[in-house]
Amino acid sequence: MYSLFDSFFAPSTIVVVSEERLQQAERDAKMKRLAAVDDRIKELREYRQTLAKELNPADKSGKDLDSLDGVDCDV
């Protein structure tokens, strides 16, 4: 007869994997992490470039007014 406690006290399942398969799985996992890091770096670089464009100094304000009065004062 099957009871609720049978699932808690069932013997552990042991999986035997060759060393080569284990190393390949670890390598695949690291490659996925590396690709994710590269993607994130790309996103951050693009974001940095947009922020840098926003922070570029604008043309001198009032430059159009200087041409009207004929004075070129930077104060």
CYANA upper distance limits for C-alpha pairs under 8 A (distance plus 0.5 A):
  2 TYR  CA      6 ASP  CA      7.22
  3 SER  CA      7 SER  CA      8.48
  4 LEU  CA      8 PHE  CA      8.26
  5 PHE  CA      9 PHE  CA      6.90
  6 ASP  CA     10 ALA  CA      6.27
 17 VAL  CA     21 ARG  CA      7.03
 17 VAL  CA     22 LEU  CA      7.07
 18 SER  CA     22 LEU  CA      6.81
 19 GLU  CA     23 GLN  CA      6.62
 20 GLU  CA     24 GLN  CA      6.58
 21 ARG  CA     25 ALA  CA      6.56
 22 LEU  CA     26 GLU  CA      6.72
 23 GLN  CA     27 ARG  CA      6.57
 24 GLN  CA     28 ASP  CA      6.56
 25 ALA  CA     29 ALA  CA      6.68
 26 GLU  CA     30 LYS  CA      6.71
 27 ARG  CA     31 MET  CA      6.64
 28 ASP  CA     32 LYS  CA      6.77
 29 ALA  CA     33 ARG  CA      6.81
 30 LYS  CA     34 LEU  CA      6.54
 31 MET  CA     35 ALA  CA      6.65
 32 LYS  CA     36 ALA  CA      6.71
 33 ARG  CA     37 VAL  CA      6.68
 34 LEU  CA     38 ASP  CA      6.66
 35 ALA  CA     39 ASP  CA      6.67
 36 ALA  CA     40 ARG  CA      6.72
 37 VAL  CA     41 ILE  CA      6.62
 38 ASP  CA     42 LYS  CA      6.71
 39 ASP  CA     43 GLU  CA      6.80
 40 ARG  CA     44 LEU  CA      6.64
 41 ILE  CA     45 ARG  CA      6.59
 42 LYS  CA     46 GLU  CA      6.78
 43 GLU  CA     47 TYR  CA      6.68
 44 LEU  CA     48 ARG  CA      6.50
 45 ARG  CA     49 GLN  CA      6.68
 46 GLU  CA     50 THR  CA      6.89
 47 TYR  CA     51 LEU  CA      6.80
 48 ARG  CA     52 ALA  CA      6.56
 49 GLN  CA     53 LYS  CA      6.68
 50 THR  CA     54 GLU  CA      6.86
 51 LEU  CA     55 LEU  CA      6.75
 52 ALA  CA     56 ASN  CA      6.68
 59 ASP  CA     63 LYS  CA      8.48
 62 GLY  CA     66 ASP  CA      7.02
 63 LYS  CA     67 SER  CA      7.37
 64 ASP  CA     68 LEU  CA      7.47
 65 LEU  CA     69 ASP  CA      7.24
 66 ASP  CA     70 GLY  CA      6.40
 66 ASP  CA     71 VAL  CA      6.02
 66 ASP  CA     72 ASP  CA      6.38
 66 ASP  CA     73 CYS  CA      8.11
 67 SER  CA     71 VAL  CA      7.48
 67 SER  CA     72 ASP  CA      8.26
